[in-house]
Amino acid sequence: MRDNGAARTKGQLSRELSELIGEARSKYGNDYIIVNEASENDPRWTILYQSSKGSGGIKEADIMDRWQ
């Protein structure tokens, strides 16, 4: 996918990250994080599944509660 010998431009890095985000969303929906496992100068992005967490007991506002 990439040439490790050549420096990548900001546009190339942005395009790679956009493709990775698209891949992550298609595989995991919104339950993912993307981690850089290398340096900032030569990033190696990895998709990690992160299970969704509960609401923590916080009740979601219901529009019908207003009239009760």
Buried (B, 14 or more C-beta within 10 A) or exposed (E): EEEEEEEBEEEEBEEBBEEBBEEBEEEBEEBBEEEEEEEEEEBEBEBEEEEEEEEEEEEEEEEEEEEE
